[in-house]
């Protein structure tokens, strides 16, 4: 394997149903938003612990 996708691999991926491809897109988006929320929450917790407050 050279690490590159062949034309056959791309054609096989395009044959998958639209709902399945959109499902993967939605799962990746939800995962990235969730990860961002967790990181932001941890940063806020550490800032509050250090005495930095927003009000």
N, C-alpha and C positions, 0 to 999 in steps of 0.2 A: 504494500500500500504506500502510495506516495503522499498521502495526506490530502490530496485534492479529490473533489467529487467528480465523478464521471457524469456524462450527459444522461446515462441510464439512471443513475441515482437521483438526479434532479427530476427526471420525468416520473419516476416512481413516487417521489414526494408530492408532486403536483396532482397525482391521481387520488390522493387522500381527500376525503370529504371536507367541504369548507368548514363545517361545524367543528371538525376535529382540529383543523389548523387554527381556527379562531380560539378554540379551547386552550391550545398550547400558548397562544399569545396572551390570553387572559390570565393563565396560571403564572406565566413569567412576570406579567405586570403586577399581579397581586403579590407575588413573592418579593419583587423589588420594592414595592411600596411598604410591605410589611417589614422588610429588613431596614429600610430607611426610618420607619417609625421606631423600631427597637433601638437603633443607634442614637436617634435624636432623644429618646426617652432616657437612655443611659447618660448621655451628655448632660441633659437637664438635671438628672439626679445628682451627678457628680458636681455640677455647678452649685446646686442648692446646698450640698454637703460642705462646699467650700465657702459658703456664705454669700454667694452671688444670687440675688433674687430678682425677679422681674417686677416686683412691686414693693 
